[in-house]
Amino acid sequence: MKTMKPLAMGLGVLLSAAYLQAGAQCRVKGTVRDQTGAGVADASISITTPSLTTYKNEVKTDDKGVWSTLIPDCTMPYHFKFEKEGYLAFELDKKIPIGDIYQLDAKLMSKTEAQAKAQAAGAPKMSASDKAITSFNSGVEALQAGDKAAAEAKFQEAVKTNPDLPAGWHALAQLAYEKKDWAKAIEYGQKATDLDPSLTNLYQLMADAARQSGDKAKAAEFEKAYAEANPDSPEILYNKGVEAYNKGKMKDAEAVLTKVVEAKPDNANAHYLLGMASFNLNKKAAAKEHFEKYLELDPNGKDASTVKELLPLLK
């Protein structure tokens, strides 16, 4: 029986579109209203995230001000911007629960109303929180334009203005990781997760940063935190499948790895190991199916020769 090694939880996919998981979807809906409570038709809602700079979702409200959209990966925090010509834009950061249908309403103020209100109140200054959000948004725009240096400067400005802005620390952690500044990636990631414990995907980033810096104990600590927060993630389930397989518990390995390929059908290693578990359980049809899928996904993979030797035995 061939011994498999657990999959290391690196972060190379964090800023890639391939990271989106069907199992982590959620739906957001809401109504955009004006100050009188009437629905605002044809308002624009722009959805972005610092975790995936290529992602941008734009929707419009219907004639009653109602809108809805599907978010493919709700493990990440999102920034929502509501706009309509003649109105002040309304913006907020939100992390939507996985599998939820979340109600997110917004109220827009016309520029005329805002001007009158400002004049009546003596035009109050922008708050520190508002300034931080403005800087953060500028950083997101710089990232989308490909200017990471400018983006980093804006995110630094945002957290300096408001140190309690988790999205700012989150973005800085990922930029530091890309620059291979392992110490800063861990420092910024820790600040983000301290402020918002729901940002559990950052534990993977910090685990890999600690591993790259040679701190195995710290890496194990972050890996444990990620596993506890995400017991059903494909990465954690895969490692459980490897462990069960190596212990000869083929039925347990089969059950866990089946969940992995359902969540991530393009995981070649999971198909290979599931094929091996099925082979050991004398489930020839299942073994053949997963071996063939492995060759389709990774024809020159390290286990391709083993699969080619076993396939003739499954006819």
N, C-alpha and C positions, 0 to 999 in steps of 0.2 A: 504493500500500500504506500502510495507516494505521499510524503509529508508536504503540506502547503504552508507558506508563510503568510501571516496576517498582513492585510493591506495597511500601509502607513498612511496616516491621515494628513496629507499635505494640503496646501491651499492653492495649488496652481490653477484650479478651476474656479476659484471664487470670482474672478473678474471675467469669466467666459460665459457666453450664452449657453454653453453646454451644461452649465450648472443648474439650469432651471429644471425643476422636478415636478412631474405631473401630480405626484402625491402631496405636494405642498401648496396646492392651489387654494385660492379663496376668491370670493366675489364681493365687490363693493358696490353699494347703491346709495342714492341720496337725492335730495332736492335742493336746488339753488334758489333762494328767495331774495327779494329786495327788502328794504327796511319796513315795508308795509305788510310783508308776509306773502306777497304775490310771487308766483313762480317766475323765474327769469329764463325765458326761452333763448336757445342758441348760445348759451354760455359755454366757454371752453374749459375743460378740465385737463390739465397736463400732469402726468404722473411720472416721476423719475426716482432713481435711487443711487446713492453714492457707491453702493456695492457692485453695481453693474453699469458702467458709464455708457454702454451702447443702448441701454434700455430706455425707451420713452413711449408712453402710451397716452394718446390724446383722444378724448371723447367729447361729445356735445350734449347739451340738455335738449329734451324735446320741447314742444310748445307749452308744457306745464312746468318746465324747469326740472324734470326728472331725468336722471342718468344712471347708468350702471355699466360695470365692466368686470372682466375676469382678470385676476392677477395670477400669473403662472407659478410664481415662487414666493410664498409669503413667509419664508424664513428670514427675509431681509426687511429693513425699514424703508418706508417710501415717503417721498415729498409730494404733496398735492398742492396744485396752484389753480385757483378758480379765477377766470377772467371774462369780462364782457366789456365791449366798447362803451365808454361813458361811465364806467364803474371803477372803483378802486379794486385792485387784485386782492384776493384773500388766499393765504398760504398757511400750511401746517404740515408737520411731520407726524407720521402715524405708522405703527406696525400692526398689521391686520392678523388676527388669529387664523391659523391654518384650518381650512375646511369650513370657515364661517361665511355667512352672508352679512356683511357689516354695513350698518347704516351710517353714512357720513354726509351730513347736511352742511350747507354753507349759506351765509347771509352776506350779500354784497351791498355796499353803500355807493350811491352815485357820487361822482366827483363834485357835483353841485352841492349835495348834502354834506359831503366831507368838508368842502371849503367853508360852508356856512357854519358847520360845527367847530372847525378850527378857529374861525374868526371869533365865535362866541366864547370859546375857551381860551383865547389868547394864543392859539397855535402852539400847543404843548410840544416839547422836544420828543424825539423818538427814544423809546426805552432801550436799555442795554440788550434786552432779549430780542427786540425787533432789529437792532443793529447787527446782532450776531447772526440772525436768520438771513438778513440781507447779504452779509459776507459769505455765509455758507452757500446760498443760492448762486452767488457769483463764482464760488469755487466749483460747484457742479457744472455751471456753464463752461468754465475753463477746461474741466475734464472732458466734457463732450466735444470741445474744440481741439482736444489733444494737447493742451498746454498744461502739463502736470506740475511744472514749477509754479506757475501762476495759481493753479488750483491749491497747491499746498500752502502757499502764502495766504490765500483767502481763508482756508480752513484754520490756519494758525490764528489769523485775525479773529475768526469767529469764536474759537475757544478762549482766546485771551479776553474778549469782550464778555463772554458768558461761559465760564468753565463748566457749567452744568448742562452743556449741550452734547448729548451722547452721539448724535449723528456726526458732529464735527470730529470727535475723537475716533469714531469708527472709520471715517474717511482717511484720517491721518494714519491710522494703524495699517490700513491696506496700502497706502502709498509708501510707508516706511518698509513694509514687507517687500514690495516690488523693488525697492532700492537696496534690499538685503541688509537693511539696518535693523538687525534682529532685536537689539535692546529696545529701540524706540517702538518697534512693532508690538512688543510685549507690553511696554509701558502704556502706550496709547490704547491698546486693546483692553488692558486691565481697567483703565479709566472709563472706557465706554461700557464695559460689562458691569462695573460697579454702579454706574448711573442707571443703566437699563439692563437688568439681568436677562431680559428676553433675547438679547443679541448673542445667542448661544453659538452661532456659526463662527464667531470670533475665537472661540476656544480652539478650533482647528488651526486657525492662523497662528495663535500663540503657541500651540503645541509644536508646530513645525518650526517656528522661529526659535524656540528653546532647543529643539533637536539640532537645528543648523548651528546654533551657538555652542553646542556641546553639553548643554545642561539636561541630561537625561531625566533627572528627578523632576525638574520643572515640566518637561514635556509630558511625563507620565501623569503629573497632576492635572494639566490642562486636558489631556486625553480622557481622563476619568471624569472631569467636569462635563466635557462634551457628551460622553457616553451616558451619564446620568440625566442630562437634559434632553438627549435625543435617542432614547433607547430603541426606537423603531426606524432610525435612519438607515439607508442602504449600506453605508460604510460600517456602521456598528453591527448590523445583522450579518454582513459578509464575514467580519472577523469572528462572530459567534459560529458561523457555519464552518469556517476553517478549523476552529477549536474543536467542534463536534466531530468533524471528519477525522482530524488527527487522533482523536480518542477512540475512533472506530464506531462512533454513534451515528450510523448512516441515516437512520430515520430522522433523527434530530437535525442532522445536516441538511437532509432533503427538505424538511419543512421550512427551515430558516432561509435556505438559498432560493427556494421557490418564491418567497416574499421579495428577495433581492432582485430577481430577474423580472418580477412583475412591476417593481418600482423603476428599475433601470434595465430595460431590455437589451441595451447595448453594452452591458458589462460582460465582456468576453470571459474573464477569469471566473465569474460566477457561473456562467453556462458550463465551462469546463468542469468545475468542481461538482456542480449539480449532476453533470453527466457521469462523473466518476462515482458519486453516491448512488445514482440510479443503477449503474453497472454492478456495483457491489450488492445491491438489493435485487439483482436479476430482473430489473425492469428495462428490458432491452429497447422497447419502443421509445421510452423517455430518454434513455441514455443516448440513443441514436439521434433523437431530436436535438438534444443539447450539444452533442459533439459537433453535429453539422452546423449549428448556429455559431459555435465557437470558431470553426474554420471560416465561416462567412465573415465574421467580425474581425478575426485576426489570423489570416491564412498562414502567416509566417511567424506566429507566436511561438514562445518557448515550449509549449506543450503540443504543438501541431503534429510533431512526429508520433507522439504517444497516441493521439486521437486517430491518426491514420492507421496505426497498427491495430487499434481496437475496433474500428468501424466494421471491417470485414467479419468480425465475430458476432455482429448484431443482425445479420441478415436472416 
